[in-house]
């Protein structure tokens, strides 16, 4: 593809990797790049950072295609949805599951704080299910059910579901520059 750059994102989704990815995309936009192929293999991570990456990529003035070259799990599936076309290799996998909240140490919460946490988790679930539903032409309720069950898809299942647009053997052409993150 003319005027295309490739970004390889092989990282957990966190503040550092989000800043790195968004920074690379901003730089490519400044340099008048028109197309990006985002190769993704990620165990997921922070919902906050994953949704932020998705919103940035989906609304940036550049064409972005995504490709799962290993495993796109959890919030990484939301980032994957930012692609105008979404590819994967034949032996990739996808994992969509419910939201979790980690408590470290001997934390204690009063009822008001617990209610705030629960409302935040519900909103995160709604945002994630809405993003996946819109990009797969599914109903949000269907995605929420899939999230609660925890579902793993192989490439053929993901394509049938509407997550993948094409299964490809070849990731990119010889000689194309790759910018690595992670």
Secondary structure, 3 states (H helix, E strand, C coil): CCCEEEEEECCCECHHHHHHHHHHHHHHHHCCCCEEEEEEEECCECHHHHHHHHHHHHHCCCEEEEEEEEEEECCHHHHHCCCCCEEECCCCEEEECCCCCCCCCCCCCCHHHHHHHHHHHHHHHHHHHHHHHHHHCCCHHHHHHHHHHCEEEEHHHHHHHCCCCEECCCCCCCCCCEEEEC
